[in-house]
Amino acid sequence: MDFDGKTISSALLEYTGDVAARAMRTDFDLLAQIARTLIEAKERGASIYTAGNGGSAATASHICNDLLKGCRVHNREGFKTECLADSCAVMTCLGNDFSYEEIFSIQLRTKARRGDVLLVYSGSGNSPNIVRLVDTAREMGVVTIGFSGRDGGKLAGRCDLLLIAPTDSMEQIEDLHMLYVHALSSVIQQVLPDRWGVEYVRYPDPKAGITTALFDFDGTVSLIREGWREIMVPYFAEVLGATGTGESPETLCEVAADFVDALTGKQTIFQCIRLDEEVQKRGGPHRDPLEYKAEYLRRLGVHIRDRREGLENGTIDPSELLVPGVRELVGALREAGIACHLASGTDEADVLHEARLLGLDGCFDAIHGARDEMTECSKEQVLRGLFADGTLRPEQLVSFGDGYVEIELVAQLGGYTFGVATDEVRRKGINEWKRRRLLSAGADAIIPDFAGYRQIVHAIREGI
């Protein structure tokens, strides 16, 4: 080829266009299946090993970087992954003392366990050390995923999943393999926010010997009252607006939201007491906070009427209004000898009634709610009761809550706290606003729900 700018530009354009056209012939259903396999491996705690030679070794190393770091969603840990081609010392040692054909398979035998996943890259599909590695993985019960080109070579029929780049050009095969790496990383990052995972700020200490778990009710266990904040804040802003101070509706909503959120977790009367104080600060008349509470509950009752009636008459399955996995978590904790208490700022009669509607009566060792005569935070009273006989130490307590108060109380005592940042509307994934508030309250870990209850129990009893 002549060293001519236009000629070279044309050749580059032709090469790139050909790669792009071949990329569109990819088996994207198979690539999606590979993505699902990787996500499922992460959720069961499996490790992912990769390998390749030459340019394929670079690709194998690159995907480990993307899985470990690039897929850290909501500050949760990425994938447990290792490239078997990354250590020159290990590879030259094994190649010198055994054979180049065994440099990967010996490592896999040493490190992997049944249920782990192996990703291999081989443009021809015939690299002897990669073929030996895949055979070893299959013997061990390791899931095998291959990326090759041409006709797949000897990897065809050997791998559980084999994606063949639709080209015979080695350069294009390697281009497409790297494209698949970034496509997988990108889609996994989009899927993970709605999949189970734990964001650890402080790891649980299994030596603490946790014996007692404390659960909040609304938003942590029950979704019956989902949307309560959207009822309370505008109502309180309406009350404040009636004082005639001229503050904008937006400003009054911000004022109400600030104290409502700060007191979430305490019984409703505390928020109504604060409302009365804010009214008086603006020159309005004092009213019995119970009047504000009664009106709020009336409005909330309209909002949740269909849910409660649906549970009563059987047209709504209780699982639709439970935070996913909560029943299984409570059962697993109690089976492990951990007493489970439920404490709510909602009126006790309502908590008991709604727990029955949700089929939770009998699941907890005790259920505590609010009563009008209470002059202290009901959750503080429950905590005092738990510590009253001196047999429970603070570090033996674990709490699960979606409100500021319960997280702050237990964190200050020295217990372990799981902030439950459930997206209550979608019933999956993280509510980022909740997450930020729970972290600021001192949560040791953030979870979207309890779907990974086995891992939660394992973490608090045996560590990560």
FENMOGI-V597772 format. One record per run of one state. SS is the DSSP state (@ for helix, = for strand, . for the rest). FROM is the first residue (numbers start at 1). TO is the last residue. If there is no record, write none. Layout:
<<SS | FROM | TO> <SS | FROM | TO>>
//
This chain:
<<. | 1 | 4> <@ | 5 | 23> <. | 24 | 27> <@ | 28 | 43> <. | 44 | 46> <= | 47 | 52> <. | 53 | 54> <@ | 55 | 70> <. | 71 | 72> <@ | 73 | 75> <. | 76 | 79> <= | 80 | 83> <. | 84 | 87> <@ | 88 | 97> <. | 98 | 99> <@ | 100 | 102> <. | 103 | 104> <@ | 105 | 111> <. | 112 | 116> <= | 117 | 121> <. | 122 | 127> <@ | 128 | 140> <. | 141 | 142> <= | 143 | 149> <. | 150 | 152> <@ | 153 | 155> <. | 156 | 160> <= | 161 | 165> <. | 166 | 169> <@ | 170 | 192> <. | 193 | 197> <= | 198 | 200> <. | 201 | 205> <@ | 206 | 208> <. | 209 | 211> <= | 212 | 215> <. | 216 | 217> <= | 218 | 218> <. | 219 | 221> <= | 222 | 222> <. | 223 | 227> <@ | 228 | 241> <. | 242 | 248> <@ | 249 | 262> <. | 263 | 267> <@ | 268 | 281> <. | 282 | 288> <@ | 289 | 313> <. | 314 | 317> <@ | 318 | 321> <= | 322 | 322> <. | 323 | 325> <@ | 326 | 335> <. | 336 | 338> <= | 339 | 347> <@ | 348 | 357> <. | 358 | 365> <= | 366 | 370> <. | 371 | 377> <@ | 378 | 387> <. | 388 | 393> <@ | 394 | 396> <= | 397 | 401> <. | 402 | 403> <@ | 404 | 413> <. | 414 | 415> <= | 416 | 420> <. | 421 | 421> <= | 422 | 422> <. | 423 | 429> <= | 430 | 430> <. | 431 | 431> <@ | 432 | 441> <. | 442 | 444> <= | 445 | 447> <. | 448 | 452> <@ | 453 | 462> <. | 463 | 464>>
//
